[in-house]
Structure formats: C-alpha cells, structure tokens
Amino acid sequence: MAQDNPLVYSTDSGRITPQEEKPSRPKGDGIVRIQRQTSGRKGKGVCLITGVDLDDSALAQLAAELKKKCGCGGSVKEGVIEIQGDKRDLLKQLLEAKGMKVKLAGG
C-alpha cells in the first residue's frame, strides 16, 4: 500500500483515524531525580526515577538491573522507572556508580 494513500475506512472497525506519533520525552537537565510516592498506590511506596537520558530499551535494561540489585519489583512507564519499596539510598549509590548525577527529590 502506498504511503500517500493511507487506509481511512475498514468494514470491520469503521473509520480509521491516523495514528499520531508519540511525543518524544523532553530532555532533562542532566540530573537524575529519585522520589518516593505512595499516592494512588493503596499506601504502598514506590521510588520514581526520572531524568535518565536513555532510549526505551536501555531504560528497560537499567530498570531490570536496578530491580535485581534491590531485590524487588518495578516497571518502566513513560520514561519513568518505578522501583517498589523505599530504596532511595541504595538506588542513589547504584546510579552514582554508573556516573550519573543524582538528587533525592521530594519527601
């Protein structure tokens, strides 16, 4: 199918709206921030790691390594690494060992 004539209607699903490209993540200031969050998680705390300037596959690989070293679960959502539990000090040490500039943010 030619790119200049995109599919606009299907008998199965009806009108097809064109998919917009995902916006790229904004560039950070070079500082990785670790914050603790419990809101919306039924009281369970997680550490959110933001500002890591890596692509999605490298971010997932970093998250897997951090989860293994912390011995806990977690995920990557929209460029933010979530690690279960309050492990901010350990995460800070691990990220600084990788040469990143790290700040503990929030309470």
N, C-alpha and C positions, 0 to 999 in steps of 0.2 A: 504494500500500500504506500502511496506517495505521501511524503510528509506535508506537502502543501494542501492536501485534501484529507483532513482528519475525519475520523468517524464521528458523526453527530447524532445518529439515532440507531437503536438496536431494537428488534422486535421482542427480545427477551426483557430488557430493562427500560426501554423508552429512551427519552432524550439523554444524551451523554454530554455532560459539561466537561470542558477541558480541564485537566489537572494543572494546577499552578505549581511552579517549582517551590520547594521548601526554602524558606529564607535561610541564608547562612547565619551561623551564630556570630554575634558581634565579637570583635576582637577585644580581648581583655587588656588590662594594664600590666600584665606580666606577673601579677601576684595571685597565687592560688589561695583561696579562702576556704576555711573549714568552719562550718557552723553546725550547731545541734538544733534539731527541730523535733517537736512532739505533736504539733497541731495537726489535727485530721488523721492521726495515726493511733487512736484509742489509747493514748498515754505511752505508747512505745516510742522510744527515742531513736533517731537516726542521725548520722552525720552526713551533711551535704558538702560535697567538694565541688567548688565552682572555680572558673577561671583557668582551667587546664587547657592549654592551647595545643590540642591534638585532634587528629581526624577521628571519625567514629570508630574505626576498627582499632586504632591504637588506644583510644579511650576505653573501649571494652576490654582490651588486653590489660591495661593498667588497673582497671576495676577488679578483674579476676585475680591479679597478683595481690592487690591490697586485701581482698576478701580472704585469700588463702593465708596471708601473713597474720591477719587479725583473727582468723578462725571464726568467721561469721558470714552471714549472707549479705546480699546487697544487689544493686542493679544500676543501670545507666539509663537515664531518662532525659531527653532533650539536652544533651551535653553536660548534664549534672550527674556526678557519681553519688549514689546513696549507699552508705555502709550502715548496717544495723548495729545499734548499741552506741554507747558513748565512748568512743575510742579516739578522741581528738588528739591526745598527746602522742599516741602510737602512730597515728596517721601522719602527724606533723613530722615526726622523726623519719618515717619511711619516705615521705615526699622530699624532705630536705636532703636525704641521702642520694636522691636522684638528681639533685642540683636545682630544685625548684625553690622559689622564694615563697614562703608560706606564712600566712597570718591566721590566727584564730579569730573568727568573727562572731558577733552576737554573744548571747549569754550562755 
